[in-house]
Amino acid sequence: MTLSRLFLLLLLSASLAACGTLRGDRTDDEAQTAQALYEQAQAAGRRGEFETAIRQLEQLQAQFPFGHYARQAQLDIIHMYFRAEDMDSTVAAADRYMRLYPRDENVAYAYYMRATANMNRGRDFLTGIFRIDRSMRDPEPLRQAYADFRYLAQNFPDTEYADDARDQMTNLRMQLAEHELYVADYYMRRGAYVAAARRAQGVVEQFNDTPAYEDALHILSEAYERLEMDDLREEIRQLLETAAAV
């Protein structure tokens, strides 16, 4: 997904209710005060003052917990946290929206933002992991992102997020497969052949539609050779021949 595509989706989603769903609030002084708070928060967000915008949106929710402004404020809090690159808070804000409004028409946006935030958390993890012991870490954010994108694609197939969700699922599967392959290789290099074989077998079974599949077979073959499991190594050799012929 390109940054421009994500930005367009965010702009679209941030204005979901701003143009339409805010209609219907009372026109008395309370509604005018809520509107003023909302407009102040939007102005702060446009200036890049995300902490101020979030604080004002939370104040709006506290003072006016019912109605369209409160609901839109929660959507905007998700958006503001994401723009501030606070992915943990983005996930928490999306979770809160889904708890408060599980049947709302904009809940697909909350799932999309939670998935995207988790994906970014996972990318930070994979960037840093090359400098430390990769086998000791678990890319759980990527797994959660995949689960969210899958849920989104299955349950909201007609939304503007569904196509991108399916694309991201493909990308995430490749990243997760590469992680498991790296761990298998880590164990091989340290002589932990049983552990290496288990990890590589997991790639073969779960990610056989990714480029990591054939590399995992090579690790399995070497591990079985080291373990003197000739029958299993022969099975892997046949699978490698089949993979090469495809």
C-alpha positions in Angstrom: 0.0 0.0 0.0 1.5 3.4 -1.0 1.6 6.2 1.5 -0.6 8.3 -0.8 -3.2 5.6 -0.8 -3.2 5.3 2.9 -3.4 9.1 3.3 -6.4 9.3 1.0 -8.1 6.6 3.0 -7.4 8.4 6.2 -8.7 11.7 4.9 -11.9 9.9 3.7 -12.4 8.2 7.0 -11.6 11.2 9.2 -14.5 13.1 7.4 -17.0 10.2 7.6 -19.3 11.9 10.0 -18.0 15.4 9.8 -20.1 16.1 6.7 -23.1 14.0 7.4 -23.5 12.3 10.8 -23.0 15.5 12.8 -26.4 16.6 11.6 -29.1 16.1 14.1 -27.4 17.5 17.3 -29.5 19.9 19.1 -29.1 23.6 18.1 -29.2 24.9 21.7 -26.2 26.2 23.6 -24.8 22.7 24.5 -24.7 21.8 20.8 -23.0 25.0 20.0 -20.4 24.4 22.7 -19.8 20.9 21.4 -19.4 22.2 17.9 -16.9 24.8 19.1 -14.8 22.2 20.9 -14.9 20.0 17.9 -13.8 22.8 15.6 -11.0 23.7 17.9 -9.7 20.2 17.9 -9.8 20.0 14.2 -7.9 23.2 13.9 -5.2 21.9 16.3 -4.9 18.7 14.2 -4.4 20.7 11.1 -1.6 22.6 12.8 0.0 19.3 13.8 -0.7 19.8 17.4 -2.0 16.3 17.9 -1.8 16.1 21.7 -3.9 19.3 22.0 -6.4 18.0 19.5 -6.7 14.7 21.4 -7.1 16.5 24.7 -9.9 18.7 23.3 -11.7 15.7 21.7 -11.5 13.9 25.0 -12.9 17.0 26.7 -15.8 17.0 24.2 -16.5 13.4 25.0 -16.5 14.0 28.7 -18.8 17.0 28.5 -21.1 15.6 25.8 -20.9 11.8 26.0 -24.0 11.3 23.8 -24.7 12.2 20.2 -22.9 12.5 17.0 -20.1 14.7 18.2 -19.0 12.2 20.8 -18.9 9.4 18.3 -17.1 11.4 15.7 -14.6 12.6 18.4 -13.7 9.0 19.1 -13.1 8.4 15.4 -10.9 11.5 15.2 -8.9 10.4 18.3 -7.9 7.2 16.4 -6.9 9.4 13.5 -4.9 11.9 15.6 -3.0 9.2 17.4 -2.0 7.6 14.1 -0.9 10.9 12.7 1.2 11.4 15.9 2.8 8.0 15.1 1.6 6.6 18.5 0.6 3.2 17.3 -0.1 1.7 20.8 -2.6 4.5 21.5 -4.1 4.1 18.0 -4.8 0.5 18.7 -6.3 1.3 22.2 -8.5 4.1 20.7 -9.7 1.8 17.9 -10.5 -0.9 20.5 -12.5 1.6 22.5 -14.5 2.6 19.5 -15.4 -1.0 18.7 -16.5 -1.5 22.3 -18.6 1.6 22.4 -20.2 1.3 18.9 -19.9 -2.3 17.8 -22.7 -1.9 15.2 -21.8 1.5 13.9 -21.4 1.9 10.2 -17.8 3.2 10.7 -16.6 0.2 12.8 -14.8 -1.0 9.6 -12.6 2.1 9.8 -11.7 1.2 13.4 -10.7 -2.3 12.3 -8.7 -0.9 9.5 -6.8 1.6 11.7 -6.1 -1.1 14.3 -4.7 -3.4 11.7 -2.6 -0.6 10.1 -1.3 0.5 13.5 -0.3 -3.1 14.4 1.3 -3.5 11.0 3.5 -0.4 11.7 4.3 -1.7 15.2 5.4 -5.0 13.5 7.5 -3.2 11.0 9.3 -1.3 13.7 9.9 -4.6 15.4 11.3 -6.2 12.3 13.6 -3.2 11.6 15.1 -3.4 15.1 15.2 -7.2 15.2 18.2 -7.4 12.8 20.3 -5.8 15.6 19.3 -8.3 18.3 18.6 -12.0 18.8 15.7 -12.5 16.4 14.7 -15.9 17.6 13.9 -14.5 21.1 11.2 -12.2 19.8 7.7 -12.8 18.6 6.2 -10.7 15.8 2.7 -10.7 17.5 1.8 -7.2 16.1 2.1 -8.6 12.6 -0.1 -11.6 13.5 -2.7 -9.3 15.0 -2.6 -7.1 12.0 -3.2 -10.1 9.7 -6.1 -11.2 11.8 -7.7 -7.8 11.7 -7.2 -7.4 7.9 -8.7 -10.9 7.4 -11.7 -10.0 9.6 -12.1 -6.8 7.7 -12.0 -8.5 4.3 -14.4 -11.2 5.3 -17.0 -9.1 7.2 -16.8 -5.8 5.4 -16.2 -6.8 1.7 -18.0 -3.9 0.2 -16.1 -1.1 2.1 -13.3 1.0 0.7 -10.9 -0.8 3.0 -11.5 -4.4 1.8 -9.2 -4.4 -1.3 -6.3 -3.0 0.6 -6.9 -5.4 3.5 -6.5 -8.3 1.1 -3.3 -6.9 -0.3 -1.9 -6.4 3.2 -2.7 -10.0 4.1 -0.5 -11.2 1.3 2.3 -9.0 2.3 2.0 -9.9 6.0 2.1 -13.7 5.2 5.4 -13.2 3.4 6.8 -11.2 6.3 5.7 -13.8 8.9 7.1 -16.6 6.7 10.5 -14.8 6.5 10.5 -14.4 10.2 10.0 -18.1 10.8 12.6 -18.9 8.2 15.1 -16.6 9.9 14.5 -18.3 13.2 15.0 -21.7 11.6 18.3 -20.6 10.1 19.3 -19.1 13.5 18.9 -22.5 15.1 20.7 -24.3 12.3 23.7 -22.0 12.7 23.9 -22.9 16.4 23.5 -26.6 15.9 20.0 -26.8 17.3 18.8 -29.1 14.5 15.6 -30.3 16.1 14.5 -26.8 16.8 15.5 -25.7 13.3 13.6 -28.6 11.7 10.4 -27.7 13.7 10.5 -24.1 12.6 11.2 -25.0 9.0 8.4 -27.6 9.0 6.1 -24.9 10.2 7.0 -22.7 7.2 6.4 -25.7 4.9 3.0 -26.4 6.4 1.7 -22.9 6.9 3.4 -20.8 4.3 3.7 -23.0 1.2 2.4 -20.3 -1.0 5.3 -17.9 -0.2 8.8 -17.6 -1.5 10.1 -18.9 1.9 8.7 -22.4 1.2 11.7 -23.6 -0.9 14.3 -22.2 1.5 12.5 -23.9 4.4 12.8 -27.2 2.5 16.5 -26.7 2.2 16.9 -26.1 5.9 14.8 -29.2 6.6 17.0 -31.3 4.3 20.1 -30.1 6.0 18.6 -30.6 9.5 17.5 -34.2 8.7 21.0 -34.9 7.3 22.6 -33.7 10.5 20.2 -35.7 12.6 20.8 -38.8 10.4 17.1 -39.1 9.5 17.6 -40.4 6.0 14.0 -41.3 5.3 12.7 -37.9 6.1 15.6 -36.3 4.2 14.6 -38.3 1.1 11.0 -37.0 1.4 12.3 -33.5 1.5 14.5 -34.1 -1.5 11.4 -35.2 -3.5 9.5 -32.1 -2.4 12.5 -30.0 -3.6 12.5 -31.6 -7.0 8.7 -31.0 -7.3 9.2 -27.3 -6.3 12.0 -26.9 -8.8 9.9 -28.3 -11.5 7.0 -25.9 -11.0 
